């Protein structure tokens, strides 16, 4: 079946096929004020072999910002939302959550600078997010372990 495929460089056919498989993509949603924390999360995920999308790292000056965000959300396997006092009022964060809900991909709310119980008890806070098991930033190592399991069962 793959007889017509020639090795790419020094890769074998099987290696070339594996190389073209899509990596698991985690879109990191956050407020620009929380960029440093978001970059730390992205760095840790990438060190674990997970591809990330973070606007500051993947959108250059002059790009159509909204188009790039939408394109990345269409490809994302998962949305990690960094909930902070600043992200709660970000229209982009809420748009990204809405896109993930429509696509049906996992949404992982990570809370920083807020109390989880206080956040979910706020009037008008979406029930769909309350049901997702919000975690504190201090518990993010547990998320990394769960993510590894989720990725390994996908393969």
C-alpha positions in Angstrom: 0.0 0.0 0.0 2.8 2.4 0.8 5.1 1.1 -1.9 5.0 4.4 -3.8 6.1 6.4 -0.8 9.8 7.1 -0.8 11.9 7.6 2.4 12.2 11.3 3.4 15.8 12.2 3.9 17.2 9.4 6.1 13.8 8.4 7.6 12.2 5.1 6.8 8.6 5.0 5.5 7.3 4.1 9.0 9.2 6.9 10.6 8.0 9.4 8.0 4.4 8.2 8.7 4.9 8.6 12.4 6.5 12.0 11.9 3.4 13.3 10.1 1.0 12.2 12.9 -0.6 15.2 14.6 0.7 15.9 18.1 -1.7 16.5 20.9 -2.4 20.3 21.0 -3.3 22.1 24.2 -4.6 25.7 23.6 -3.8 27.8 26.6 -6.5 30.5 27.2 -5.5 33.4 29.5 -5.5 37.1 30.1 -2.5 39.0 28.7 -1.8 40.1 32.3 -1.2 36.4 33.1 1.3 35.8 30.3 4.2 34.8 32.5 2.2 32.1 34.3 0.7 30.9 30.9 4.3 30.6 29.5 5.4 28.5 32.5 2.5 26.1 31.9 3.3 26.0 28.2 7.0 25.3 28.9 6.1 22.4 31.2 3.7 20.9 28.7 6.2 21.2 25.9 8.9 19.5 28.0 6.4 16.6 28.4 6.1 16.4 24.6 2.8 18.2 24.2 2.3 20.8 21.6 0.8 24.1 22.9 -0.7 27.2 21.4 -0.1 30.4 23.3 -0.9 33.6 21.5 2.3 35.5 22.5 4.5 32.6 21.2 2.6 31.8 18.0 1.1 35.0 16.7 3.4 37.6 15.3 2.9 41.4 15.0 0.8 42.1 11.9 -1.0 38.7 11.9 -4.8 38.6 11.9 -5.0 37.9 15.7 -8.6 36.7 15.7 -8.1 34.5 12.6 -5.0 32.9 14.2 -6.9 32.2 17.5 -9.8 30.6 15.6 -7.5 28.5 13.5 -5.7 27.2 16.6 -9.0 26.5 18.4 -10.1 24.4 15.4 -7.0 22.3 15.7 -6.8 22.1 19.5 -7.4 18.8 21.3 -7.9 20.4 24.6 -8.4 23.9 26.1 -6.6 24.8 29.3 -8.2 28.0 30.8 -6.1 30.0 33.3 -8.8 31.6 35.5 -7.6 34.6 37.3 -9.1 37.9 38.4 -8.2 39.3 35.1 -9.2 36.5 32.8 -12.8 36.5 34.1 -13.4 39.7 32.2 -11.5 38.9 29.0 -13.8 38.6 26.0 -11.3 36.4 24.3 -11.1 33.9 27.2 -14.9 33.5 27.1 -14.9 33.2 23.2 -12.3 30.5 23.5 -14.3 28.6 26.1 -17.4 28.9 23.8 -15.4 27.5 20.9 -14.2 24.6 22.9 -17.7 23.9 24.2 -19.0 23.8 20.6 -16.2 21.5 19.5 -16.8 19.2 22.4 -13.1 19.2 23.4 -12.0 18.9 27.1 -11.8 22.1 29.0 -9.5 22.2 32.0 -10.1 25.3 34.2 -7.0 26.1 36.2 -7.6 28.7 38.9 -4.9 31.2 40.1 -5.3 34.1 42.4 -8.9 33.1 43.2 -10.5 30.6 45.5 -12.2 27.8 43.5 -15.2 27.7 45.8 -15.7 31.4 45.6 -15.4 31.3 41.8 -18.0 28.6 41.3 -20.4 30.2 43.7 -20.5 33.5 41.8 -23.9 34.2 40.4 -23.9 33.7 36.6 -20.8 31.5 36.6 -21.5 28.9 33.8 -22.7 25.5 35.1 -20.8 23.8 32.3 -17.5 25.0 33.8 -18.6 24.2 37.4 -19.0 20.6 36.3 -15.5 20.3 34.9 -13.5 19.9 38.1 -11.6 23.1 38.4 -8.1 22.9 39.9 -5.9 25.3 41.6 -2.6 26.2 39.9 -1.0 24.5 42.9 -2.5 21.2 41.7 -1.4 21.4 38.1 1.1 18.5 38.4 -1.9 16.2 38.8 -3.3 17.6 35.5 0.0 16.9 33.8 -0.3 13.3 34.9 -3.9 13.0 33.8 -3.0 14.6 30.4 -0.3 11.9 29.9 -2.9 9.2 30.4 -5.4 10.9 28.1 -2.8 11.2 25.4 -1.5 7.6 25.8 -5.1 6.2 25.4 -5.6 8.3 22.3 -2.6 6.7 20.5 
